[in-house]
């Protein structure tokens, strides 16, 4: 059974979600939506490098936070609630200089006021690059 609020959502519904955002600037693209996970890719290039020519840890954290935050948005009724990240950590396991990395976000905890997501980032050879955990607060939407 799907964990998503909208049981009919597909990966095709993500078209334009990242337009004019950090995710757009970094080249993050959503690629796969399962019953309890979301995947996205990010290029390892001049946009995501640190000065030594390696994938910047902050870029990995941005991919992780993007994935976890979108997952939280998919779990809630967005007409009534919003989600905001309150804590992220990232363990950088392996360096990479070029190519594409893929992040996969899965739930650790989905509660009424907080969500916790596990995000694993792999390279094109399925080697683990980064493990991240994101905690998200679920807040009532302010009436306009």
Helices and strands as residue ranges (DSSP letters): G 11-14, H 22-26, E 29-33, E 37-44, H 57-75, E 81-92, E 99-110, E 114-122, E 128-140
